[in-house]
Amino acid sequence: MASPLLRRCTRTAAGALLVVTAAPALGAQTATRPYLDWRTVETAHFRIHYPAGYGRWARDVAAHVEGVDSAVSRLVGFTPQRPVNVVVSNPYDEPNGSALPFLDAPVLNFWPVPPDPREDIGNWRSWGEMLSVHEFAHLAHLTRPSRNPLDRLFWRLMPVDLGPLPQKLPRWAIEGYATYVEGQVTGSGRPNGAWRAAVLRQWAIEGHLPSYAEMSGWGAFNGGDFAYLAGSAFMEWLATRYGDSTLVFVWRRASARVERTFDDAFTGVYGDPPPVLYGRFTAQLTAQAMAAVRAIDTAGRTQGAVVQHLDWGTGDPAFSRGGSRVAIVLRSGDRPGRTVVWSTSPQPDTAAQRRDRELLARDPDDVPALPFYPPPRRALATLHAVDGQPFVQPRFLDDSTHVLVSRLTRQPDGTMRPDLYVWNTATGRVRRVTHDAGVENAD
């Protein structure tokens, strides 16, 4: 039987591996660029490093970040014990952020490009505020140190100093709690927007809510978002039923002198393990979703015609002059998206008709499959991704042959910027129109 020290070292080494394996991806995302004109602004507890071009945005963050620290720390019950370094960068021209919860050197990465209001993170008063609250919530949550002397000694001997929570907590508890704090502190964010409620309700209506084991992420559409959306909703459900201080009790038990797993820490506060209470949460969520369906049916609803039954997600359709053609982005879970052009004219499913005739010719008593959805449309032209990046936001030009598209294009320094291209749907030729323009929306 392994000794307590060996078991502890095995667990903490595994926790360190999680951080180390995440670091290369983060490094690629941040695309360190020392040649930029970097500046620094300091507050009492933060050092904010930014390229000169983002000075106004960074100074606005600096003006509010100490207030974020106070508000988040009051809710979480802890605050980092070392100054926080914040790096403002824009490597991919996309909204994002990250946190490195090292006890001795906590770091935040902020990408200042704001999200579109139609995105799940698009419900914000100030993008800098929402980003600061969510990412600092990670630090206040995950830099809580262990009160176990052996754990503390072990991590002092490591290159970086980690607390117990990043090692013990599942992804849904980490991202769900930061999203919960995001909603509580800002009054906006995902918990207070329409997107979270709509996605969870639709999953429940379709009987597609994942199991507890899948809660931290699974391969279905938007499955990676479930840790944020359902995780924060589950946290709210627990706080409403048992009191918001109980969430902090779990974190305190998980970082105690007595070694406990996350499930043990959770069960000691709520009486039942996480899978049991998650099951009750999803049962109530499903009941509420079906009640909403009944209310809509009673009030009467207008439902449009189904044009195509597609897997995964699409972009907005773009129609040619006269409406004879439509361009749309098709996506899937296992390959980059592609842009296709369809005719808008009705297309009979001759293949299905031929298949049914052959089926009945072989067996007159057989029953052909009923046509529940429109037949797949044949693409008149297809534009595939290049370098893993799809061409998106199609817009027909006046000749109904050329289509304006946008694509994230790799730069020599490893960063990416959206540029515009013109696609000739007759020849397949693609011509680049802009270079390093950072065009967010061609319209």
C-alpha positions as a Markdown table, in Angstrom:
| # | Residue | x | y | z |
|---|---|---|---|---|
| 1 | Met | 0.0 | 0.0 | 0.0 |
| 2 | Ala | 1.4 | 3.4 | -1.0 |
| 3 | Ser | 2.3 | 5.7 | 1.9 |
| 4 | Pro | 0.3 | 9.0 | 2.4 |
| 5 | Leu | 3.3 | 11.0 | 1.2 |
| 6 | Leu | 3.5 | 8.9 | -2.0 |
| 7 | Arg | -0.2 | 9.2 | -2.7 |
| 8 | Arg | -0.1 | 13.0 | -2.1 |
| 9 | Cys | 3.0 | 13.4 | -4.4 |
| 10 | Thr | 1.2 | 11.4 | -7.1 |
| 11 | Arg | -1.9 | 13.5 | -6.9 |
| 12 | Thr | 0.0 | 16.8 | -6.9 |
| 13 | Ala | 2.3 | 15.8 | -9.7 |
| 14 | Ala | -0.8 | 15.0 | -11.8 |
| 15 | Gly | -2.1 | 18.5 | -10.9 |
| 16 | Ala | 1.1 | 20.0 | -12.1 |
| 17 | Leu | 0.9 | 18.1 | -15.3 |
| 18 | Leu | -2.5 | 19.6 | -16.0 |
| 19 | Val | -1.1 | 23.1 | -15.8 |
| 20 | Val | 2.0 | 22.2 | -17.8 |
| 21 | Thr | 0.0 | 20.6 | -20.7 |
| 22 | Ala | -2.2 | 23.6 | -20.9 |
| 23 | Ala | 0.7 | 26.0 | -21.1 |
| 24 | Pro | 1.8 | 25.3 | -24.8 |
| 25 | Ala | -1.7 | 26.0 | -26.1 |
| 26 | Leu | -1.8 | 29.2 | -24.1 |
| 27 | Gly | 1.6 | 30.2 | -25.3 |
| 28 | Ala | 0.4 | 29.8 | -28.9 |
| 29 | Gln | -2.7 | 31.8 | -28.2 |
| 30 | Thr | -0.9 | 34.7 | -26.6 |
| 31 | Ala | 1.8 | 34.8 | -29.3 |
| 32 | Thr | 4.4 | 36.7 | -27.3 |
| 33 | Arg | 5.6 | 39.8 | -29.2 |
| 34 | Pro | 8.4 | 41.5 | -27.3 |
| 35 | Tyr | 9.0 | 43.9 | -30.3 |
| 36 | Leu | 5.7 | 45.8 | -29.6 |
| 37 | Asp | 5.8 | 49.1 | -27.7 |
| 38 | Trp | 4.8 | 47.7 | -24.3 |
| 39 | Arg | 3.7 | 49.9 | -21.5 |
| 40 | Thr | 2.7 | 49.2 | -17.9 |
| 41 | Val | 0.2 | 50.8 | -15.5 |
| 42 | Glu | 0.2 | 49.8 | -11.9 |
| 43 | Thr | -2.5 | 49.9 | -9.2 |
| 44 | Ala | -2.3 | 48.7 | -5.6 |
| 45 | His | -2.6 | 45.1 | -6.4 |
| 46 | Phe | -2.2 | 44.9 | -10.2 |
| 47 | Arg | 0.4 | 45.5 | -12.9 |
| 48 | Ile | -1.2 | 45.8 | -16.3 |
| 49 | His | 1.1 | 45.4 | -19.3 |
| 50 | Tyr | -0.2 | 46.4 | -22.7 |
| 51 | Pro | 0.9 | 47.5 | -26.2 |
| 52 | Ala | 0.7 | 51.2 | -26.7 |
| 53 | Gly | -2.2 | 50.9 | -29.1 |
| 54 | Tyr | -4.4 | 49.6 | -26.3 |
| 55 | Gly | -3.5 | 52.3 | -23.8 |
| 56 | Arg | -7.0 | 53.7 | -23.5 |
| 57 | Trp | -8.6 | 50.3 | -22.9 |
| 58 | Ala | -5.9 | 49.2 | -20.4 |
| 59 | Arg | -6.2 | 52.4 | -18.4 |
| 60 | Asp | -10.0 | 52.0 | -18.2 |
| 61 | Val | -9.5 | 48.5 | -16.8 |
| 62 | Ala | -6.9 | 49.9 | -14.4 |
| 63 | Ala | -9.4 | 52.5 | -13.2 |
| 64 | His | -11.9 | 49.8 | -12.2 |
| 65 | Val | -9.9 | 46.7 | -11.3 |
| 66 | Glu | -9.4 | 47.4 | -7.6 |
| 67 | Gly | -13.2 | 47.7 | -7.3 |
| 68 | Val | -13.5 | 44.3 | -9.1 |
| 69 | Asp | -10.9 | 42.9 | -6.6 |
| 70 | Ser | -13.0 | 44.1 | -3.6 |
| 71 | Ala | -16.4 | 42.9 | -5.0 |
| 72 | Val | -15.2 | 39.5 | -6.1 |
| 73 | Ser | -13.1 | 38.8 | -2.9 |
| 74 | Arg | -16.1 | 39.6 | -0.7 |
| 75 | Leu | -18.2 | 37.0 | -2.6 |
| 76 | Val | -15.5 | 34.3 | -2.9 |
| 77 | Gly | -14.0 | 34.8 | 0.6 |
| 78 | Phe | -10.4 | 35.1 | -0.6 |
| 79 | Thr | -8.1 | 37.2 | -2.7 |
| 80 | Pro | -4.6 | 36.5 | -4.2 |
| 81 | Gln | -1.8 | 37.2 | -1.7 |
| 82 | Arg | 0.6 | 38.4 | -4.4 |
| 83 | Pro | 0.3 | 41.2 | -7.0 |
| 84 | Val | -1.4 | 40.1 | -10.2 |
| 85 | Asn | 0.2 | 40.6 | -13.6 |
| 86 | Val | -2.3 | 41.3 | -16.4 |
| 87 | Val | -1.2 | 41.0 | -20.0 |
| 88 | Val | -3.4 | 42.7 | -22.6 |
| 89 | Ser | -2.9 | 41.3 | -26.1 |
| 90 | Asn | -4.9 | 40.7 | -29.2 |
| 91 | Pro | -3.4 | 37.6 | -30.9 |
| 92 | Tyr | -6.5 | 36.3 | -32.7 |
| 93 | Asp | -8.8 | 39.3 | -32.9 |
| 94 | Glu | -11.3 | 37.4 | -30.8 |
| 95 | Pro | -12.8 | 38.0 | -27.3 |
| 96 | Asn | -11.2 | 35.8 | -24.7 |
| 97 | Gly | -9.2 | 35.7 | -21.5 |
| 98 | Ser | -7.4 | 33.3 | -19.2 |
| 99 | Ala | -6.0 | 33.0 | -15.7 |
| 100 | Leu | -2.9 | 31.2 | -14.4 |
| 101 | Pro | -3.6 | 30.7 | -10.6 |
| 102 | Phe | 0.0 | 30.4 | -9.4 |
| 103 | Leu | 0.1 | 31.3 | -5.7 |
| 104 | Asp | 3.5 | 33.1 | -6.0 |
| 105 | Ala | 2.9 | 34.8 | -9.4 |
| 106 | Pro | -0.8 | 35.0 | -10.5 |
| 107 | Val | -1.3 | 36.1 | -14.1 |
| 108 | Leu | -4.3 | 37.2 | -16.1 |
| 109 | Asn | -4.5 | 37.4 | -19.9 |
| 110 | Phe | -7.0 | 39.8 | -21.5 |
| 111 | Trp | -8.0 | 39.9 | -25.1 |
| 112 | Pro | -9.7 | 43.3 | -25.6 |
| 113 | Val | -11.8 | 42.7 | -28.7 |
| 114 | Pro | -15.4 | 42.7 | -27.4 |
| 115 | Pro | -17.8 | 39.9 | -28.3 |
| 116 | Asp | -20.8 | 40.3 | -30.6 |
| 117 | Pro | -24.1 | 40.8 | -28.7 |
| 118 | Arg | -25.4 | 37.6 | -30.4 |
| 119 | Glu | -22.7 | 35.5 | -28.7 |
| 120 | Asp | -23.2 | 33.7 | -25.4 |
| 121 | Ile | -20.8 | 36.1 | -23.8 |
| 122 | Gly | -22.3 | 39.1 | -25.5 |
| 123 | Asn | -24.4 | 40.3 | -22.6 |
| 124 | Trp | -22.1 | 42.9 | -21.0 |
| 125 | Arg | -22.1 | 46.6 | -19.9 |
| 126 | Ser | -18.3 | 46.9 | -20.4 |
| 127 | Trp | -16.2 | 44.1 | -21.9 |
| 128 | Gly | -13.3 | 45.1 | -19.7 |
| 129 | Glu | -15.5 | 44.8 | -16.6 |
| 130 | Met | -16.9 | 41.4 | -17.5 |
| 131 | Leu | -13.5 | 40.0 | -18.5 |
| 132 | Ser | -11.9 | 41.4 | -15.2 |
| 133 | Val | -14.6 | 39.9 | -13.0 |
| 134 | His | -14.6 | 36.4 | -14.7 |
| 135 | Glu | -10.9 | 36.0 | -14.8 |
| 136 | Phe | -10.1 | 37.5 | -11.4 |
| 137 | Ala | -12.8 | 35.2 | -10.0 |
| 138 | His | -10.6 | 32.3 | -11.1 |
| 139 | Leu | -7.7 | 33.7 | -9.2 |
| 140 | Ala | -9.7 | 34.5 | -6.0 |
| 141 | His | -11.2 | 31.0 | -6.2 |
| 142 | Leu | -8.1 | 28.9 | -7.2 |
| 143 | Thr | -5.3 | 30.6 | -5.3 |
| 144 | Arg | -6.7 | 29.6 | -1.9 |
| 145 | Pro | -3.7 | 27.8 | -0.4 |
| 146 | Ser | -3.7 | 24.4 | 1.2 |
| 147 | Arg | -3.8 | 24.3 | 5.0 |
| 148 | Asn | -2.1 | 20.9 | 4.9 |
| 149 | Pro | 1.6 | 21.4 | 5.8 |
| 150 | Leu | 2.8 | 18.5 | 3.6 |
| 151 | Asp | 1.0 | 19.9 | 0.6 |
| 152 | Arg | 2.5 | 23.4 | 1.2 |
| 153 | Leu | 6.0 | 21.9 | 1.6 |
| 154 | Phe | 5.7 | 19.9 | -1.6 |
| 155 | Trp | 4.6 | 22.9 | -3.8 |
| 156 | Arg | 7.3 | 25.1 | -2.3 |
| 157 | Leu | 9.8 | 22.7 | -3.9 |
| 158 | Met | 8.2 | 22.9 | -7.3 |
| 159 | Pro | 9.0 | 25.5 | -10.0 |
| 160 | Val | 5.5 | 27.0 | -9.5 |
| 161 | Asp | 3.3 | 27.1 | -6.5 |
| 162 | Leu | -0.3 | 25.8 | -6.9 |
| 163 | Gly | -3.1 | 25.5 | -4.4 |
| 164 | Pro | -5.2 | 22.4 | -4.1 |
| 165 | Leu | -8.4 | 23.6 | -5.8 |
| 166 | Pro | -7.0 | 23.6 | -9.4 |
| 167 | Gln | -6.0 | 20.0 | -8.9 |
| 168 | Lys | -9.1 | 18.7 | -7.2 |
| 169 | Leu | -12.0 | 20.5 | -8.9 |
| 170 | Pro | -13.7 | 19.3 | -12.1 |
| 171 | Arg | -13.8 | 21.8 | -15.0 |
| 172 | Trp | -17.5 | 22.5 | -14.5 |
| 173 | Ala | -16.9 | 23.6 | -10.9 |
| 174 | Ile | -14.0 | 25.9 | -12.0 |
| 175 | Glu | -15.7 | 27.6 | -15.0 |
| 176 | Gly | -19.2 | 27.3 | -13.5 |
| 177 | Tyr | -18.2 | 29.2 | -10.4 |
| 178 | Ala | -16.4 | 32.0 | -12.3 |
| 179 | Thr | -19.4 | 32.4 | -14.5 |
| 180 | Tyr | -21.7 | 32.4 | -11.4 |
| 181 | Val | -19.5 | 35.2 | -9.9 |
| 182 | Glu | -19.5 | 37.0 | -13.2 |
| 183 | Gly | -23.3 | 37.3 | -13.0 |
| 184 | Gln | -23.5 | 38.1 | -9.3 |
| 185 | Val | -21.0 | 41.0 | -9.4 |
| 186 | Thr | -21.8 | 42.6 | -12.8 |
| 187 | Gly | -25.5 | 42.1 | -13.0 |
| 188 | Ser | -24.9 | 41.1 | -16.6 |
| 189 | Gly | -22.9 | 38.3 | -18.2 |
| 190 | Arg | -24.1 | 34.8 | -19.1 |
| 191 | Pro | -26.2 | 34.2 | -16.0 |
| 192 | Asn | -28.3 | 37.3 | -16.8 |
| 193 | Gly | -28.6 | 36.9 | -20.5 |
| 194 | Ala | -31.0 | 35.1 | -22.8 |
| 195 | Trp | -28.5 | 32.8 | -24.3 |
| 196 | Arg | -27.9 | 30.5 | -21.3 |
| 197 | Ala | -31.5 | 30.1 | -20.5 |
| 198 | Ala | -32.3 | 29.4 | -24.2 |
| 199 | Val | -29.6 | 26.8 | -24.6 |
| 200 | Leu | -30.3 | 24.9 | -21.4 |
| 201 | Arg | -34.0 | 25.0 | -22.1 |
| 202 | Gln | -33.6 | 23.6 | -25.6 |
| 203 | Trp | -31.2 | 20.9 | -24.4 |
| 204 | Ala | -33.8 | 19.9 | -21.8 |
| 205 | Ile | -36.7 | 19.9 | -24.3 |
| 206 | Glu | -34.8 | 17.6 | -26.6 |
| 207 | Gly | -33.9 | 15.3 | -23.8 |
| 208 | His | -30.3 | 16.0 | -24.5 |
| 209 | Leu | -29.0 | 17.3 | -21.2 |
| 210 | Pro | -25.6 | 15.5 | -20.5 |
| 211 | Ser | -25.0 | 13.3 | -17.6 |
| 212 | Tyr | -23.0 | 14.5 | -14.6 |
| 213 | Ala | -19.9 | 12.7 | -16.1 |
| 214 | Glu | -20.3 | 14.8 | -19.3 |
| 215 | Met | -20.9 | 18.0 | -17.5 |
| 216 | Ser | -17.3 | 19.3 | -17.8 |
| 217 | Gly | -17.5 | 19.0 | -21.6 |
| 218 | Trp | -18.5 | 16.5 | -24.3 |
| 219 | Gly | -18.5 | 16.2 | -28.0 |
| 220 | Ala | -22.0 | 17.4 | -28.8 |
| 221 | Phe | -22.9 | 20.8 | -30.2 |
| 222 | Asn | -21.9 | 23.5 | -27.7 |
| 223 | Gly | -20.7 | 20.7 | -25.4 |
| 224 | Gly | -17.7 | 22.7 | -24.4 |
| 225 | Asp | -19.9 | 25.5 | -23.2 |
| 226 | Phe | -21.8 | 23.3 | -20.8 |
| 227 | Ala | -19.3 | 23.8 | -18.0 |
| 228 | Tyr | -20.0 | 27.5 | -18.1 |
| 229 | Leu | -23.7 | 27.5 | -18.8 |
| 230 | Ala | -25.0 | 24.6 | -16.8 |
| 231 | Gly | -22.2 | 24.9 | -14.2 |
| 232 | Ser | -23.2 | 28.4 | -13.3 |
| 233 | Ala | -26.9 | 27.5 | -13.3 |
| 234 | Phe | -26.2 | 24.5 | -11.0 |
| 235 | Met | -24.2 | 26.9 | -8.7 |
| 236 | Glu | -27.2 | 29.3 | -8.6 |
| 237 | Trp | -29.5 | 26.4 | -7.8 |
| 238 | Leu | -27.3 | 25.3 | -4.9 |
| 239 | Ala | -27.0 | 28.8 | -3.6 |
| 240 | Thr | -30.7 | 29.4 | -3.7 |
| 241 | Arg | -31.6 | 26.1 | -1.9 |
| 242 | Tyr | -28.8 | 26.1 | 0.7 |
| 243 | Gly | -27.5 | 29.6 | 0.9 |
| 244 | Asp | -24.7 | 31.3 | -1.1 |
| 245 | Ser | -22.1 | 30.9 | 1.7 |
| 246 | Thr | -22.3 | 27.1 | 1.2 |
| 247 | Leu | -20.3 | 27.4 | -2.0 |
| 248 | Val | -17.4 | 28.9 | -0.1 |
| 249 | Phe | -17.8 | 26.2 | 2.5 |
| 250 | Val | -17.0 | 23.6 | -0.2 |
| 251 | Trp | -13.8 | 25.5 | -1.2 |
| 252 | Arg | -12.7 | 25.7 | 2.4 |
| 253 | Arg | -13.3 | 22.0 | 3.0 |
| 254 | Ala | -11.4 | 21.1 | -0.2 |
| 255 | Ser | -8.4 | 23.2 | 0.9 |
| 256 | Ala | -8.4 | 22.0 | 4.6 |
| 257 | Arg | -5.7 | 20.4 | 6.6 |
| 258 | Val | -7.6 | 17.2 | 6.3 |
| 259 | Glu | -7.2 | 15.7 | 2.8 |
| 260 | Arg | -10.5 | 15.5 | 1.0 |
| 261 | Thr | -11.6 | 14.9 | -2.6 |
| 262 | Phe | -14.0 | 17.4 | -4.3 |
| 263 | Asp | -16.9 | 14.9 | -3.9 |
| 264 | Asp | -16.1 | 14.6 | -0.2 |
| 265 | Ala | -15.9 | 18.3 | 0.3 |
| 266 | Phe | -19.2 | 18.8 | -1.6 |
| 267 | Thr | -21.1 | 16.0 | 0.2 |
| 268 | Gly | -20.1 | 17.3 | 3.6 |
| 269 | Val | -21.9 | 20.6 | 2.8 |
| 270 | Tyr | -24.9 | 19.4 | 0.9 |
| 271 | Gly | -25.5 | 15.9 | 2.3 |
| 272 | Asp | -25.5 | 14.2 | -1.1 |
| 273 | Pro | -22.7 | 13.8 | -3.7 |
| 274 | Pro | -22.6 | 16.1 | -6.8 |
| 275 | Pro | -24.2 | 13.5 | -9.2 |
| 276 | Val | -27.3 | 13.1 | -7.0 |
| 277 | Leu | -27.9 | 16.9 | -6.7 |
| 278 | Tyr | -27.1 | 17.4 | -10.3 |
| 279 | Gly | -29.8 | 14.9 | -11.2 |
| 280 | Arg | -32.4 | 16.8 | -9.1 |
| 281 | Phe | -31.3 | 20.0 | -10.8 |
| 282 | Thr | -31.7 | 18.6 | -14.3 |
| 283 | Ala | -35.1 | 17.2 | -13.3 |
| 284 | Gln | -36.3 | 20.6 | -12.3 |
| 285 | Leu | -34.7 | 22.2 | -15.3 |
| 286 | Thr | -36.6 | 19.8 | -17.6 |
| 287 | Ala | -39.9 | 20.4 | -15.9 |
| 288 | Gln | -39.5 | 24.1 | -16.3 |
| 289 | Ala | -38.6 | 23.7 | -19.9 |
| 290 | Met | -41.6 | 21.6 | -20.7 |
| 291 | Ala | -43.8 | 24.1 | -18.8 |
| 292 | Ala | -42.5 | 26.8 | -21.1 |
| 293 | Val | -43.4 | 24.7 | -24.2 |
| 294 | Arg | -46.9 | 24.2 | -22.9 |
| 295 | Ala | -47.3 | 27.9 | -22.3 |
| 296 | Ile | -46.1 | 28.8 | -25.8 |
| 297 | Asp | -48.4 | 26.1 | -27.3 |
| 298 | Thr | -51.4 | 27.5 | -25.4 |
| 299 | Ala | -50.6 | 31.1 | -26.5 |
| 300 | Gly | -50.2 | 29.9 | -30.1 |
| 301 | Arg | -47.0 | 30.2 | -32.0 |
| 302 | Thr | -46.0 | 30.7 | -35.6 |
| 303 | Gln | -43.3 | 28.3 | -36.9 |
| 304 | Gly | -41.5 | 28.8 | -40.2 |
| 305 | Ala | -40.8 | 26.2 | -42.8 |
| 306 | Val | -37.8 | 23.9 | -42.4 |
| 307 | Val | -35.5 | 24.5 | -45.3 |
| 308 | Gln | -32.7 | 22.1 | -44.3 |
| 309 | His | -32.1 | 19.9 | -41.3 |
| 310 | Leu | -28.4 | 20.5 | -40.5 |
| 311 | Asp | -25.9 | 19.2 | -38.0 |
| 312 | Trp | -23.9 | 21.6 | -35.7 |
| 313 | Gly | -24.3 | 25.3 | -36.5 |
| 314 | Thr | -24.4 | 27.7 | -39.4 |
| 315 | Gly | -23.9 | 31.4 | -40.1 |
| 316 | Asp | -26.5 | 33.8 | -41.4 |
| 317 | Pro | -27.6 | 33.0 | -44.9 |
| 318 | Ala | -26.8 | 35.6 | -47.6 |
| 319 | Phe | -29.1 | 35.9 | -50.7 |
| 320 | Ser | -28.0 | 37.0 | -54.2 |
| 321 | Arg | -29.8 | 39.8 | -56.0 |
| 322 | Gly | -33.1 | 38.4 | -57.1 |
| 323 | Gly | -33.0 | 35.7 | -54.4 |
| 324 | Ser | -32.1 | 32.8 | -56.7 |
| 325 | Arg | -29.1 | 31.8 | -54.8 |
| 326 | Val | -28.1 | 31.6 | -51.1 |
| 327 | Ala | -24.7 | 31.3 | -49.5 |
| 328 | Ile | -24.3 | 29.8 | -46.1 |
| 329 | Val | -21.5 | 28.5 | -43.8 |
| 330 | Leu | -21.9 | 24.9 | -42.7 |
| 331 | Arg | -20.1 | 23.5 | -39.7 |
| 332 | Ser | -19.5 | 20.1 | -38.1 |
| 333 | Gly | -17.8 | 18.8 | -35.1 |
| 334 | Asp | -15.0 | 17.0 | -36.8 |
| 335 | Arg | -13.8 | 19.4 | -39.5 |
| 336 | Pro | -13.5 | 23.1 | -40.3 |
| 337 | Gly | -16.5 | 24.9 | -41.7 |
| 338 | Arg | -17.2 | 25.4 | -45.4 |
| 339 | Thr | -19.2 | 27.9 | -47.3 |
| 340 | Val | -21.7 | 26.6 | -49.9 |
| 341 | Val | -24.0 | 28.2 | -52.4 |
| 342 | Trp | -27.4 | 26.6 | -53.0 |
| 343 | Ser | -30.2 | 27.3 | -55.4 |
| 344 | Thr | -33.4 | 28.5 | -53.7 |
| 345 | Ser | -35.6 | 26.7 | -56.2 |
| 346 | Pro | -37.4 | 23.6 | -54.9 |
| 347 | Gln | -35.3 | 20.4 | -55.4 |
| 348 | Pro | -37.2 | 17.1 | -55.6 |
| 349 | Asp | -35.5 | 14.2 | -53.8 |
| 350 | Thr | -35.1 | 12.0 | -56.9 |
| 351 | Ala | -32.6 | 9.8 | -55.2 |
| 352 | Ala | -35.0 | 9.0 | -52.4 |
| 353 | Gln | -37.8 | 8.3 | -54.9 |
| 354 | Arg | -35.5 | 6.0 | -56.9 |
| 355 | Arg | -34.4 | 4.2 | -53.6 |
| 356 | Asp | -38.1 | 3.7 | -52.6 |
| 357 | Arg | -39.0 | 2.3 | -55.9 |
| 358 | Glu | -36.2 | -0.2 | -55.8 |
| 359 | Leu | -37.0 | -1.1 | -52.2 |
| 360 | Leu | -40.7 | -1.9 | -53.0 |
| 361 | Ala | -39.7 | -3.8 | -56.2 |
| 362 | Arg | -37.6 | -6.2 | -54.1 |
| 363 | Asp | -40.2 | -6.4 | -51.3 |
| 364 | Pro | -43.7 | -5.0 | -51.9 |
| 365 | Asp | -44.6 | -5.4 | -48.2 |
| 366 | Asp | -41.7 | -3.2 | -47.0 |
| 367 | Val | -42.5 | 0.4 | -45.8 |
| 368 | Pro | -40.2 | 3.1 | -47.1 |
| 369 | Ala | -38.8 | 5.6 | -44.6 |
| 370 | Leu | -41.1 | 8.6 | -44.2 |
| 371 | Pro | -39.6 | 12.0 | -45.3 |
| 372 | Phe | -39.5 | 14.0 | -42.0 |
| 373 | Tyr | -37.0 | 16.6 | -43.2 |
| 374 | Pro | -36.3 | 18.2 | -46.6 |
| 375 | Pro | -33.8 | 16.4 | -48.8 |
| 376 | Pro | -30.2 | 17.6 | -48.6 |
| 377 | Arg | -29.6 | 20.4 | -51.1 |
| 378 | Arg | -26.9 | 20.0 | -53.7 |
| 379 | Ala | -24.1 | 22.6 | -53.5 |
| 380 | Leu | -23.6 | 24.7 | -56.6 |
| 381 | Ala | -20.2 | 25.8 | -55.3 |
| 382 | Thr | -18.2 | 25.0 | -52.2 |
| 383 | Leu | -15.4 | 27.0 | -50.6 |
| 384 | His | -13.3 | 24.9 | -48.1 |
| 385 | Ala | -11.2 | 26.1 | -45.2 |
| 386 | Val | -7.6 | 27.0 | -45.7 |
| 387 | Asp | -5.0 | 26.4 | -42.9 |
| 388 | Gly | -7.9 | 25.2 | -40.7 |
| 389 | Gln | -9.7 | 28.5 | -40.9 |
| 390 | Pro | -13.0 | 28.7 | -42.7 |
| 391 | Phe | -14.3 | 31.6 | -44.9 |
| 392 | Val | -17.2 | 33.1 | -43.1 |
| 393 | Gln | -19.7 | 36.0 | -43.3 |
| 394 | Pro | -20.5 | 35.5 | -47.0 |
| 395 | Arg | -22.1 | 38.4 | -48.9 |
| 396 | Phe | -23.1 | 38.3 | -52.6 |
| 397 | Leu | -21.9 | 41.1 | -54.8 |
| 398 | Asp | -24.3 | 42.5 | -57.4 |
| 399 | Asp | -23.4 | 40.0 | -60.2 |
| 400 | Ser | -24.6 | 37.1 | -58.0 |
| 401 | Thr | -21.5 | 35.2 | -58.9 |
| 402 | His | -18.8 | 36.8 | -56.7 |
| 403 | Val | -19.1 | 36.4 | -52.9 |
| 404 | Leu | -17.3 | 38.6 | -50.3 |
| 405 | Val | -16.1 | 36.5 | -47.4 |
| 406 | Ser | -13.9 | 37.0 | -44.3 |
| 407 | Arg | -11.3 | 34.6 | -42.9 |
| 408 | Leu | -8.8 | 34.7 | -40.0 |
| 409 | Thr | -5.5 | 34.8 | -41.7 |
| 410 | Arg | -2.2 | 33.9 | -40.1 |
| 411 | Gln | 0.4 | 36.7 | -39.8 |
| 412 | Pro | 4.2 | 36.2 | -39.9 |
| 413 | Asp | 4.4 | 36.6 | -36.1 |
| 414 | Gly | 1.9 | 33.8 | -35.4 |
| 415 | Thr | -1.0 | 36.1 | -34.7 |
| 416 | Met | -4.2 | 36.1 | -36.8 |
| 417 | Arg | -6.3 | 38.9 | -38.3 |
| 418 | Pro | -9.6 | 38.7 | -40.2 |
| 419 | Asp | -9.1 | 39.8 | -43.8 |
| 420 | Leu | -11.6 | 40.1 | -46.7 |
| 421 | Tyr | -11.5 | 37.8 | -49.8 |
| 422 | Val | -13.7 | 37.7 | -53.0 |
| 423 | Trp | -14.7 | 34.2 | -54.1 |
| 424 | Asn | -15.7 | 33.6 | -57.7 |
| 425 | Thr | -18.3 | 30.8 | -57.4 |
| 426 | Ala | -18.1 | 30.1 | -61.2 |
| 427 | Thr | -14.3 | 29.4 | -61.3 |
| 428 | Gly | -13.6 | 28.7 | -57.7 |
| 429 | Arg | -10.8 | 31.4 | -57.6 |
| 430 | Val | -10.3 | 33.3 | -54.3 |
| 431 | Arg | -8.7 | 36.7 | -54.4 |
| 432 | Arg | -7.5 | 38.4 | -51.2 |
| 433 | Val | -8.7 | 42.0 | -50.9 |
| 434 | Thr | -7.2 | 43.3 | -47.6 |
| 435 | His | -4.0 | 42.6 | -45.8 |
| 436 | Asp | -3.8 | 42.7 | -42.0 |
| 437 | Ala | -6.9 | 44.9 | -41.9 |
| 438 | Gly | -8.5 | 43.4 | -38.9 |
| 439 | Val | -12.0 | 43.8 | -40.4 |
| 440 | Glu | -14.5 | 42.5 | -37.9 |
| 441 | Asn | -17.5 | 42.8 | -40.2 |
| 442 | Ala | -17.5 | 43.6 | -43.9 |
| 443 | Asp | -20.9 | 45.3 | -43.6 |
